[in-house]
Amino acid sequence: MPPSTLHDRPSPKFTDASASRMIAGCSSLPSLPAAYLRLLEAMNNPYSSADDFARVIEHDPALTARVLRVVNSPLIRLSTPIDTMTMAMSVLGVGHLHDLVLATSAIDVFNNVPADLIDMNSFWRHSLGTAVACRVIGVESGHPDADKLFITGLLHDIGRLVMCLAEPILMRDLMQRASETGDLLVDLERDVLGFDHADVGFELLAGWGLPGSLTEPVACHHQPQRSRHYQREVAILHVADITAHALFFGSSGERLIPPLSSFAWSLVEWDSSSSRTLSDVDIQFQVAQQVVLR
């Protein structure tokens, strides 16, 4: 991306109470699957074993099948086939397995967003493209937990789904206005509501009990200078999101490519001009679509 695209926006406060109220007032907001909630409960129990974690997930056959499909795919790159949740737990560890279950659960539960607002296939393609770019950038820049970055990328725009469920008429109007004026949708969200989908996503994921390493990048991915504790993770997500937009990997409702923050760019040690790197992103994206969204 050329230096001419670098741009910073003013920094508002980190959270907005109105974003939390939008979530609280959304009667159609889906709940996470019972299997995921039971896994969280088991993780918080100091007496739980790996077998306990595995049994919790295996109570949901569809979830088990999807997780095992992801675990055995080129995305994870294990040398040994995994055919049980107990084996997956022993190889990946409870933390990474939790993240996989969370990611697959989130894709499944948001199935009631009005189709005239957001094409859900396109939405998850953009999310997945951002997730892949997060991991590629993370690996190439030496981040110690690129798999965690993948999950962050997958969930980064989830707040927009909440907004479409909570205020479908308003969001339809904002999307129409963005199309007519050429404004960024995220800017219109802030101008009209005083907060944006990143704030809503933060409130949702924090309410689900997810750690700051996931929630803060989601909150700050359009305004990286707001970050307090996870600046590098925020910066990688910011650059990955714009990369996914630039490569036309689906859409979360935004028609334009958001501006690239010079603050974030300075924190990411990544050569975006490398054709090999962009090829890696594209190849992994094609694989991920077949595995995660099938």
C-alpha positions, 0 to 999 in steps of 0.5 A: 500500500503506498504511503499516500494512503496513510491517514489518522483520525481523531481519537474518541473515548474508548467505549460508549455506554450507548453501544452497551445499551444497543446490545441490551435492547436487542431482543433478537440478539442470538445466544452462543450455543450451549456447548460453548457456554458449557466449555467456558464453565468447565474452563473456569472449574479448576477441577476440570480435566482435558477429558471433561473439556472434550466431552462438553464439545462432543455433546454437540455433534455438528460443532464437533464435526466442524471443529475436527474439520478445521483441526485437520485442515491445512489451516492448522498444519498438524502432522498427525490426523486428529479424529477425537476431541480428546486428541485435539485437546492434547495437541492444541491445548484448551486455549486454542480449542476454545478459540476454534469453538468460539469462532465456529459458534459465532458463524453459526449463531448469526443467521437471522440478520436481514438479507437485504442489509448484509449478505452473510456469505460475503460478510464471513468471507471478509471476516475470514479474509481478515483473519487469514491476513492477520495470521500471515502478517503475524507470522511474518512479523514474528508475533508469538500467537498468530492463531489468536490473531486469526480469531480476532480477525474473524470476529472483528466486524461482529458488532455490525451484525448486532447493529443490523439486528438491533436497528435494521431501519437505521442501518438500512438508511446509513448503508443507503446514505453511504452508497449515495454520498461515498462516505465510509459507513463506519464514519456515518455510524459515528456521526449519527450514533456517536459510536460505531460497530467496533464499539458494539463488537467490543461490548458484545465480546466483553459481555461474552467474557473474552479477554482483552487480547481479543476485545481491544483489537476489535474495539480499536481496529478502525482507530488504532491510536485508541489502543491501551494495552495491545497496540501491536495486535490492534495494528496487525488487525487494522492492516489485515482488515484493509488488506482484505478490503483491498483484495476484495475478500467479501464485504461487511457492508462497507463499500470503500477501503478505509484509510490506513493509519500511519500509527498502526503501519509503524507498528507492523513489520510487514512488507506488503509489497511482497508478491509472495506474501500476498499470494500466501494470503490469497492461497490460505483464504481459498483454503479457509473458505472451503474449511470454515464456511462449508 
